[in-house]
Structures are given as C-alpha cells and as structure tokens.
Amino acid sequence: MTGGTLSLKWTTDKEPVSYRSGEPMQFKLQLLDDGQPVIGKVIKWVRTGDDGLSTQGEMVSSSKAPLTITTSIKKPGFVRLEISIFNEDGSPAKNETNDPVKFHGGAGAEPEKLTGYPEPADFDAFWKKQKARLATVPMKAVLTKVVSEKAGFDVYDVRVDCLGGKPVSGYLSIPEGANPKSLGAQVYFSGYGVRATRQRSESGAIVFQVNAHGIENGRDPEYYKALENGELKAYAFNNEENARPETSYFNGMMLRALRALEYVKSRPEWNGRDLIAGGSSQGGFQALTVAGLDSSVTRCLPGTPWCVDLGGMNMGRIRGWRPDYTDALGYYDPAHMGKRLKCAVAIDAGLGDYICPPSGLSVLYKNIKSPKSITYIQGGTHFQAPRDATRQTLRSK
C-alpha cells in the first residue's frame, strides 16, 4: 500500500492460502520509500482471525532484513493482518490524499475444509415459488433511446415491468446494425449504494447494465442523494424485513435481476447461446443468484461477491459487513446458489477484504461443482489492491 512515495513490501514464506491448520505463518514486511528501505518508522499491527483470537504488536522499520510477524490458526480459516505506519513523533504517516497509510492482508489455512452454514430445507421450493410469482407479471419493456457514450452502439434507457413495486431499470447497449441471433449477451449488476447506472458497451455483445433498485437513470445527484437518505437508507439491513424471506429487500432485488436476464434473452439479437452474468460486491451477489437460478448463463464473473456465507458468523468466522443473520436470509446466500451453478465461474477474493471475507468466498468456491477458479489477492481490500499485489489462483475443471 503506497503512502506518498511510501510502500510496504509484503511477502509470506509460502503461498498465502496454502498453510495447514496449526502451521506457522511468517509475514515479512519491509517499508520502502521510492524502492529504498526506510529507517525509523513505527509499524503497528493487529492480528485477528476466524479462530476468534486477537494479538497485536509494533516494530520499527529498518534498512536491514525485513521485519517478521509469525502467527498461525489452529483450525481451517483465515488470519487477518492490519498494519498501520507511524512517524517518529507518533503521528500517522499519510499518503498523497492525506489519509493514514495502512495495509490489510492475511493468509489462510486449509480453506478447502471450511463448511458453510446449513441451507434452508425448502431452498429450491422457495425459489420455484418466486419464479412462478415473477411469471405472473407480463414482461413489458419501455425503451428510450439515449446518446451513446461510445461510437457504433445504440443505447437505450430501459424499464421492464417486475414484481416488488419497482421495474427493472438500466442501460441497454447493442452494436449498431446487429442482425437477429448474431450476438452474445452480458448482464452486469451494480454494487451497494444508491447511484446512477452507467452505460457499458462491448463489441459483439448485447450489454445490459442493471440498477439494483429499479430507480430512474440519468438523474441529477440530488435525486440519488434524496433516495439514499430516504426510502433506501441502509437498505437490506432492516432486521424486521429480514425476518421473512419474501419481505427482505433482497427479494425484490433478485426478482429484478432475474427479470433483467429474461429480458436480455428475449432480445432478437441474442444468439441463444452465450450469456454472461457479472458484477462486483452486491453486483456479484446478484450475478451468482441469477446464474444459480437460470441454467442459460454460460459464464459468471462475481468480483468479491457480497453476503456470501451469511451464516458463517454463527460458526465463529469474522462476519464482515453484512446484515445480521436470520434464517430468512439463508434463501439468498450465494454460497447455497454455488451448489446449483452449471456454468464456468471466476471469483476474486481479497485477503484484506473484510466487507466480503475470504472465508466466505472459499466456502462458495468449495460448493461450486462446475468449472471454477478463485484468485486470492494479497493486500486486496474491498475497494483496491496494491499495483504489485501477489495473486494465488486455484482452479478446478
């Protein structure tokens, strides 16, 4: 993680997600300034983990050998390491945006042995019922052509009727002059928050960029701010709504996601074969849901998906940033959807991401039986990763 010209070189004595339970994990740290070792800065660290243990310490940066932190975890799971840098006078070292220099990373032991929280016994029956409910609403779409941000594409502001009190809302992009049945399709879903949907255009593909809330596109910032502070404030975190699966905010969101997929498949330009579902964080959550519920999806690209392994907090794992667990939310857990995927899946997991903890993404990976990969990013948080971050990828055919 850089701080002005400060950077932290970070390595482990073996690949970070290859340790055995109880095996020592060695983290070697060296603070650099423009590539040269820095002397005299205080490095403070905090170690937490899926074992519930917490330790901390501090060291002083040196021009000699890298500093070493050694820890372990006695059961399958992940260790989290949070590192902060301080000046000689005790003040936090700052980066170019005047924010404290920090580094979040970690390592894992035997993630393949992690088990998820039990899914609801009627999981499939519930979703069969939801899809039947959705089918009662005719798929009526209203398209308004807008100016394309990229030459060679026709772009439309789209609204499609749906359940849940809100339509599907998003931008649809199609290459100009596309023939019937000539294009693959890509549906991308949005991360947490209340914001304008953006256009997205790809050569040779229908692309539908979907808003999570069924709200209007292209409005002024005040419109989205009012929703964020009003009816959509802290959405999905209401425990009373989450007491029942059909009153959870996720119900309407996922029905809109399914309807978005249905709409794209109805386009005359779709070739009937190639269909990608993707998105990051909450977008990855939605992508995994539609891929688990619609076997037409041929590839799923969930970047650091949100709300995976929702019940993991009940098993002692670090909970991440997510709603309180209820049995009703078990119907929405992407870890359960993973068991139902038929398509190829590529997952990203930050070893310093504790909005979407790597333990949960490992449970998801384990549950998937179709071709899959997971890439663990050292120093990757939910929002960024160091430019020179090391990556460890696991694959299964």
Buried (B, 14 or more C-beta within 10 A) or exposed (E): BBBBEBBBBBBBBEBBBBBEBEBEBBBBBBBBBEEEBBEEBBBBBBBBBBBEEEEEEEBEBBEEEBBEBEBBBEBBBBBBBBBBBBEEEEEBBBBEEEEEBBBBBBBBBBBEEBEBBEBBEEBEEBBEEBBEBBEEBEBEBEEEEBEBEEEEBBBBBBBBBBBBEBBBBBBBBBBEEBEEEBBBBBBBBBBBEBBBBBBBBBEEBBBBBBBBBBBBBEEEEEBBEEBBEEEBEEBBEBEEBBEEBBBBBBBBBBBBBBBBBBBBBEBEBBBEEBBBBBBBBBBBBBBBBBBBBBEBBBBBBBBBBBBBBBBBBEBBBBBBBBBEBBBBBBBBBBBBBBBBBBBBBBBBBBBBBBBBBBBBBBBBBBBBEBBBBBBBBBBBBBEBBBEEBBBBEBEEE
